[in-house]
C-alpha cells in the first residue's frame, strides 16, 4: 500500500519517495500566465496567446519522518508527476466522446444525478450510449521540470518538511 496517491518519478532515476517521506502531502496547481489580455481598437477585450502554451506550475509540500530522494535532484531535472490534485471537465448533453486536456492517471465519470460510470482510463474515450451529461474528474499525469526545492528538519520534533516546485514541460 502506498503512503500517498501522489507519485513522483525522476526521469532516468526512478521513484522519488523513501518510506515515511510523503504522508499528508499538499499540492497546488497554478496556471502559468501565458499570453495577455488586450483591447481591440473598438474596446473589445481579447486574449492574445497560444493554446498550446497553457501549462501548470505545481508546489508540493509535505511534513513527515524522512526526506524523499532529494540527493542528486537539481533545477532542470525532469519528473513524471501523478497529481494529488484532480481536474474536472464538464460533459454536455449529446456528447459521444471526450478528449481530456491532459493524460489521466486515474479518473471517474459521473452523470448529473451522481451515478458513476465505468470507462477506460484514457485521454480520449467514447461515452456509454445511455450516458446523458455530467462530468469527468481525473488525476493528471504531468511531465514536469524541477524549479526549486527546500528541506527543513525539526530535530527535536523528529520531522522533516520539504517543498518541491515544478513547472510543466
C-alpha contacts under 8 A as a table, 3 or more apart, distances in Angstrom:
res1	aa1	res2	aa2	distance
2	X	5	X	7.01
3	X	20	X	7.42
3	X	22	X	6.53
3	X	23	X	5.67
4	X	7	X	7.57
4	X	22	X	6.41
4	X	23	X	5.93
4	X	24	X	7.45
4	X	25	X	7.63
5	X	82	X	7.77
5	X	83	X	7.69
5	X	84	X	6.12
6	X	81	X	7.37
6	X	82	X	5.59
6	X	83	X	5.47
6	X	84	X	5.16
7	X	15	X	7.92
7	X	16	X	7.82
7	X	80	X	7.82
7	X	81	X	5.65
7	X	82	X	5.00
7	X	83	X	7.04
8	X	15	X	6.43
8	X	16	X	5.58
8	X	17	X	7.40
8	X	79	X	6.38
8	X	80	X	5.77
8	X	81	X	4.76
8	X	82	X	6.64
9	X	13	X	7.42
9	X	14	X	5.24
9	X	15	X	4.70
9	X	16	X	5.56
9	X	79	X	5.36
9	X	80	X	5.12
9	X	81	X	6.59
10	X	13	X	5.21
10	X	14	X	5.32
10	X	15	X	6.45
10	X	16	X	6.45
10	X	77	X	7.37
10	X	78	X	6.15
10	X	79	X	4.48
10	X	80	X	6.57
11	X	14	X	6.43
11	X	77	X	7.70
11	X	78	X	5.63
11	X	79	X	5.39
11	X	80	X	6.81
16	X	68	X	5.92
16	X	69	X	5.19
16	X	70	X	7.70
17	X	21	X	6.09
17	X	22	X	6.68
17	X	67	X	7.93
17	X	68	X	4.69
17	X	69	X	6.11
18	X	21	X	5.64
18	X	66	X	7.33
18	X	67	X	7.05
18	X	68	X	5.13
18	X	69	X	6.45
19	X	22	X	7.76
19	X	66	X	7.28
20	X	23	X	6.69
20	X	64	X	6.21
20	X	65	X	5.62
20	X	66	X	5.64
20	X	67	X	7.92
21	X	62	X	7.89
21	X	63	X	7.68
21	X	64	X	5.33
21	X	65	X	6.06
21	X	66	X	4.68
21	X	67	X	5.08
21	X	68	X	5.29
21	X	160	X	8.00
22	X	25	X	6.04
22	X	62	X	6.24
22	X	63	X	7.39
22	X	64	X	6.32
22	X	68	X	7.35
23	X	62	X	6.98
23	X	63	X	7.28
23	X	64	X	6.19
24	X	62	X	6.41
24	X	63	X	7.22
24	X	64	X	7.89
25	X	60	X	6.81
25	X	61	X	5.73
25	X	62	X	4.50
25	X	63	X	7.25
26	X	60	X	5.61
26	X	61	X	5.26
26	X	62	X	6.33
26	X	84	X	7.93
27	X	58	X	6.75
27	X	59	X	5.65
27	X	60	X	4.41
27	X	61	X	6.55
27	X	83	X	7.70
27	X	84	X	6.48
27	X	85	X	6.45
28	X	58	X	5.43
28	X	59	X	5.25
28	X	60	X	6.53
28	X	85	X	7.15
29	X	56	X	6.15
29	X	57	X	5.76
29	X	58	X	4.62
29	X	59	X	6.85
29	X	85	X	7.27
30	X	56	X	5.47
30	X	57	X	5.14
30	X	58	X	6.26
31	X	54	X	7.31
31	X	55	X	6.04
31	X	56	X	4.59
31	X	57	X	6.19
32	X	54	X	7.03
32	X	55	X	5.73
32	X	56	X	5.46
32	X	57	X	6.14
33	X	36	X	7.94
34	X	49	X	6.59
34	X	50	X	7.88
34	X	53	X	6.65
34	X	54	X	6.65
35	X	47	X	6.98
35	X	48	X	5.36
35	X	49	X	4.04
35	X	50	X	6.97
36	X	47	X	5.72
36	X	48	X	5.36
36	X	49	X	6.54
37	X	45	X	6.66
37	X	46	X	5.67
37	X	47	X	4.51
37	X	48	X	6.14
38	X	45	X	5.72
38	X	46	X	5.46
38	X	47	X	6.23
38	X	48	X	6.89
39	X	42	X	7.53
39	X	43	X	5.19
39	X	44	X	5.30
39	X	45	X	4.51
39	X	46	X	6.08
40	X	43	X	5.11
40	X	44	X	5.29
40	X	45	X	6.55
40	X	46	X	7.24
41	X	44	X	7.52
49	X	53	X	7.83
50	X	53	X	5.56
50	X	54	X	7.53
51	X	54	X	5.67
55	X	167	X	7.80
55	X	168	X	5.75
55	X	169	X	7.69
56	X	167	X	6.19
56	X	168	X	5.39
57	X	165	X	7.41
57	X	166	X	5.73
57	X	167	X	4.42
57	X	168	X	6.09
58	X	165	X	5.82
58	X	166	X	5.11
58	X	167	X	6.28
58	X	168	X	7.98
59	X	163	X	6.91
59	X	164	X	5.72
59	X	165	X	4.56
59	X	166	X	6.36
60	X	163	X	5.55
60	X	164	X	5.19
60	X	165	X	6.53
61	X	161	X	7.42
61	X	162	X	5.69
61	X	163	X	4.34
61	X	164	X	6.50
62	X	161	X	5.66
62	X	162	X	5.51
62	X	163	X	6.60
63	X	159	X	6.52
63	X	160	X	5.64
63	X	161	X	4.27
63	X	162	X	6.55
64	X	67	X	7.45
64	X	159	X	5.44
64	X	160	X	5.44
64	X	161	X	6.48
65	X	158	X	6.33
65	X	159	X	4.71
65	X	160	X	5.61
66	X	159	X	6.97
66	X	160	X	5.71
67	X	70	X	7.41
67	X	151	X	7.88
67	X	160	X	6.03
67	X	161	X	7.50
67	X	162	X	7.24
69	X	72	X	8.00
69	X	73	X	7.76
70	X	73	X	5.17
73	X	77	X	6.67
74	X	77	X	5.74
74	X	146	X	6.80
74	X	148	X	7.50
75	X	145	X	7.46
75	X	146	X	4.93
75	X	147	X	5.13
75	X	148	X	5.78
76	X	145	X	5.43
76	X	146	X	5.16
76	X	147	X	6.44
77	X	145	X	5.49
77	X	146	X	5.42
78	X	143	X	7.14
78	X	144	X	5.71
78	X	145	X	4.41
78	X	146	X	6.44
79	X	143	X	6.01
79	X	144	X	5.23
79	X	145	X	5.88
79	X	146	X	7.31
80	X	141	X	6.93
80	X	142	X	5.83
80	X	143	X	4.76
80	X	144	X	6.17
81	X	141	X	5.49
81	X	142	X	5.12
81	X	143	X	6.32
81	X	144	X	6.93
82	X	105	X	6.37
82	X	139	X	6.73
82	X	140	X	6.02
82	X	141	X	4.37
82	X	142	X	6.44
83	X	86	X	6.95
83	X	139	X	5.61
83	X	140	X	5.75
83	X	141	X	6.29
83	X	142	X	7.53
84	X	139	X	6.55
85	X	139	X	6.29
85	X	140	X	7.93
86	X	137	X	6.36
86	X	138	X	5.25
86	X	139	X	4.42
86	X	140	X	6.67
87	X	137	X	5.60
87	X	138	X	5.48
87	X	139	X	6.38
87	X	140	X	7.14
88	X	135	X	6.64
88	X	136	X	5.61
88	X	137	X	4.23
88	X	138	X	6.46
89	X	100	X	7.60
89	X	135	X	5.65
89	X	136	X	5.39
89	X	137	X	6.47
90	X	134	X	6.11
90	X	135	X	4.56
90	X	136	X	6.64
91	X	95	X	6.69
91	X	98	X	7.59
91	X	133	X	5.52
91	X	134	X	5.16
91	X	135	X	5.29
91	X	136	X	7.28
92	X	95	X	5.94
92	X	132	X	7.95
92	X	133	X	5.21
92	X	134	X	6.73
93	X	132	X	5.39
93	X	133	X	4.46
93	X	134	X	7.75
94	X	132	X	6.54
94	X	133	X	7.21
95	X	98	X	7.55
95	X	127	X	7.65
95	X	132	X	7.80
95	X	133	X	7.51
96	X	126	X	5.94
96	X	127	X	5.30
96	X	128	X	7.77
96	X	129	X	7.60
97	X	124	X	7.30
97	X	125	X	5.67
97	X	126	X	4.14
97	X	127	X	5.27
98	X	123	X	7.81
98	X	124	X	5.66
98	X	125	X	5.51
98	X	126	X	6.33
98	X	127	X	7.20
99	X	123	X	5.74
99	X	124	X	4.43
99	X	125	X	6.75
100	X	103	X	7.09
100	X	104	X	7.90
100	X	123	X	5.11
100	X	124	X	6.40
101	X	123	X	7.58
102	X	123	X	6.69
102	X	140	X	6.01
102	X	141	X	7.19
102	X	142	X	7.51
103	X	122	X	7.05
103	X	123	X	5.26
103	X	140	X	5.64
103	X	141	X	5.51
103	X	142	X	7.28
104	X	107	X	6.61
104	X	121	X	6.46
104	X	122	X	6.30
104	X	123	X	6.13
104	X	138	X	5.83
104	X	139	X	5.67
104	X	140	X	4.54
104	X	141	X	5.66
105	X	121	X	7.07
105	X	138	X	7.16
105	X	139	X	5.55
105	X	140	X	5.71
105	X	141	X	5.51
106	X	121	X	6.10
106	X	138	X	5.56
106	X	139	X	5.44
106	X	140	X	7.57
107	X	121	X	6.24
107	X	136	X	6.89
107	X	137	X	5.52
107	X	138	X	3.98
107	X	139	X	6.35
108	X	116	X	6.90
108	X	117	X	7.31
108	X	118	X	7.61
108	X	119	X	7.95
108	X	136	X	5.63
108	X	137	X	5.30
108	X	138	X	6.33
109	X	116	X	5.72
109	X	117	X	5.35
109	X	118	X	6.95
109	X	119	X	7.18
109	X	134	X	7.63
109	X	135	X	5.95
109	X	136	X	4.37
109	X	137	X	6.51
110	X	113	X	7.81
110	X	114	X	5.55
110	X	115	X	5.26
110	X	116	X	4.29
110	X	117	X	5.73
110	X	134	X	5.77
110	X	135	X	5.57
110	X	136	X	6.35
111	X	114	X	5.29
111	X	115	X	5.51
111	X	116	X	6.79
111	X	117	X	7.77
111	X	131	X	7.11
111	X	132	X	6.97
111	X	133	X	5.54
111	X	134	X	3.93
111	X	135	X	6.24
112	X	115	X	7.57
112	X	133	X	6.12
112	X	134	X	4.66
112	X	135	X	7.52
119	X	125	X	7.59
119	X	127	X	7.52
119	X	128	X	7.99
120	X	125	X	7.07
122	X	125	X	6.16
127	X	131	X	6.54
128	X	131	X	5.36
142	X	168	X	6.67
143	X	168	X	5.87
143	X	169	X	5.74
144	X	166	X	5.96
144	X	167	X	5.25
144	X	168	X	4.13
144	X	169	X	5.01
145	X	166	X	5.42
145	X	167	X	5.27
145	X	168	X	6.27
145	X	169	X	6.26
146	X	149	X	7.81
146	X	164	X	7.52
146	X	165	X	6.20
146	X	166	X	4.65
146	X	167	X	6.58
147	X	164	X	7.89
147	X	165	X	5.38
147	X	166	X	5.19
147	X	167	X	6.49
148	X	164	X	6.17
148	X	165	X	5.23
148	X	166	X	7.19
149	X	162	X	7.25
149	X	163	X	5.39
149	X	164	X	4.37
149	X	165	X	5.93
150	X	162	X	5.56
150	X	163	X	5.24
150	X	164	X	6.70
151	X	160	X	7.27
151	X	161	X	5.92
151	X	162	X	4.55
151	X	163	X	6.74
152	X	160	X	5.75
152	X	161	X	4.92
152	X	162	X	6.09
153	X	158	X	7.65
153	X	159	X	5.97
153	X	160	X	4.43
153	X	161	X	6.07
154	X	157	X	5.16
154	X	158	X	5.74
154	X	159	X	5.26
154	X	160	X	6.23
155	X	158	X	5.23
155	X	159	X	6.93
